[in-house]
């Protein structure tokens, strides 16, 4: 099975990114976690991305706040999918990171999830890997089924509560 790289621009992003790591563990998807900066370590980020495919990675998740160029820098140096997680910052409530992550030039796509949407980034990575992995596909189907059952249970509970008023 291909690995997922989880790259963050700063170790302070880990409080958000850990949700992606936990979701990857839930699906038993191998992963590596690294800190690399598009601005402070651009050569390391480019080198990692250039070699990601040869090193067994199938997807890269890139989390960054503020200028949030990390996902784009990584995507510029690879052909494997890159998923960006814009990280909320104190200055612009994450809007700066969202726009920097989503506004990519033609030919350098970055799939982008919600601000601080690390769990969805991991699920999207699993969906990408599941295109060629029936076991992962079955796990995703079970997750969706479990979610639907959870909503149905909540519906039953709320109907009962409303009737008891």
C-alpha positions in Angstrom: 0.0 0.0 0.0 1.2 3.5 -0.8 2.1 5.8 2.1 0.7 9.3 2.8 3.0 12.1 3.6 1.7 14.6 6.1 3.8 17.7 5.9 3.2 20.8 8.0 4.9 24.2 7.8 5.4 24.5 11.5 5.3 22.2 14.5 2.6 24.5 15.9 0.3 23.1 13.2 0.4 19.6 14.7 -2.6 20.3 17.0 -4.7 20.5 13.9 -2.7 18.0 11.8 -3.0 15.2 14.4 -6.6 14.7 13.4 -5.3 13.6 10.0 -2.8 11.3 11.6 -5.5 9.7 13.8 -7.8 9.2 10.8 -5.0 7.5 8.7 -4.3 5.2 11.7 -8.0 4.4 11.8 -7.8 3.2 8.2 -4.4 1.5 8.8 -2.8 3.6 6.1 1.0 4.0 6.5 2.2 7.6 6.8 5.1 9.8 7.6 4.9 13.2 9.3 7.4 16.0 8.7 7.9 19.7 9.3 9.0 21.6 6.1 8.6 25.2 5.2 8.0 26.5 1.7 9.9 29.7 2.8 12.5 28.6 5.4 13.4 25.2 3.9 12.3 25.4 0.2 15.0 23.1 -1.0 14.1 20.3 1.5 10.4 20.6 0.6 11.2 20.5 -3.2 13.5 17.5 -2.7 11.0 15.6 -0.6 8.3 16.2 -3.2 10.5 15.3 -6.2 11.3 11.9 -4.6 7.9 11.2 -3.0 6.7 8.8 -5.7 9.9 6.8 -5.7 9.8 6.7 -1.9 6.4 4.9 -1.9 4.0 7.8 -1.3 0.7 8.0 -3.1 -0.6 11.2 -1.6 0.8 14.3 0.1 -1.2 16.2 2.7 0.3 19.7 3.3 -0.8 21.9 6.2 0.2 25.5 6.4 -1.2 28.8 7.8 -0.8 32.4 6.8 0.9 32.6 3.4 0.3 28.8 3.1 2.5 28.2 0.0 3.6 24.7 1.2 1.0 22.7 -0.7 1.7 24.6 -3.9 5.5 24.2 -3.6 5.1 20.5 -3.0 2.6 20.1 -5.9 5.0 21.9 -8.2 7.6 19.2 -7.8 5.5 16.0 -8.1 2.8 14.3 -10.0 1.1 12.6 -7.1 -2.0 14.3 -5.6 -1.5 17.0 -3.0 -4.2 17.9 -0.5 -3.9 21.3 1.2 -5.1 22.0 4.8 -5.3 25.7 5.3 -4.5 26.4 9.0 -6.4 29.1 10.9 -4.2 32.0 12.1 -4.9 34.8 14.4 -4.7 37.5 11.7 -7.3 36.6 9.1 -9.1 33.7 10.7 -7.6 31.3 8.1 -8.9 33.1 5.0 -5.4 34.0 4.0 -4.3 30.4 4.2 -7.4 29.2 2.4 -6.9 31.5 -0.5 -3.2 30.8 -0.8 -3.9 27.1 -0.8 -6.9 27.0 -3.2 -5.7 29.6 -5.8 -3.2 27.5 -7.8 -2.2 28.1 -11.4 -3.3 25.8 -14.1 -1.2 22.6 -14.2 -0.4 22.7 -10.4 -3.6 21.5 -8.8 -4.0 21.3 -5.0 -7.1 19.7 -3.6 -8.1 21.8 -0.7 -10.2 21.0 2.4 -11.8 23.4 4.9 -9.7 25.5 7.2 -8.4 23.2 9.9 -10.1 20.3 8.0 -7.4 17.7 8.7 -9.7 14.7 9.2 -11.3 15.4 5.8 -7.8 15.7 4.2 -7.0 12.2 5.5 -10.3 10.8 4.4 -9.7 12.3 0.9 -6.3 10.7 0.8 -7.7 7.4 1.8 -10.3 7.7 -1.0 -7.6 8.4 -3.5 -5.6 5.3 -2.4 -8.8 3.3 -2.4 -9.2 3.7 -6.1 -6.7 0.8 -6.4 -7.3 -0.9 -3.0 -10.5 -2.9 -2.4 -9.8 -3.3 1.3 -9.6 0.5 1.8 -12.7 0.9 -0.3 -14.6 -1.4 2.0 -13.4 0.5 5.0 -14.7 3.7 3.5 -18.0 2.1 2.7 -18.3 1.0 6.3 -17.4 4.4 7.6 -20.2 6.0 5.5 -22.7 3.3 6.6 -21.8 3.9 10.3 -22.2 7.6 9.8 -25.7 7.1 8.3 -26.7 4.7 11.1 -25.5 7.4 13.6 -27.7 10.0 12.1 -30.7 7.7 12.0 -30.2 7.0 15.7 -30.0 10.7 16.5 -33.2 11.2 14.4 -35.0 8.6 16.4 -33.8 10.1 19.7 -34.8 13.7 18.8 -38.3 12.5 17.6 -38.7 10.8 21.0 -37.5 13.8 22.9 -39.9 16.1 20.9 -42.8 13.8 21.6 -42.0 13.8 25.4 -42.4 17.6 25.5 
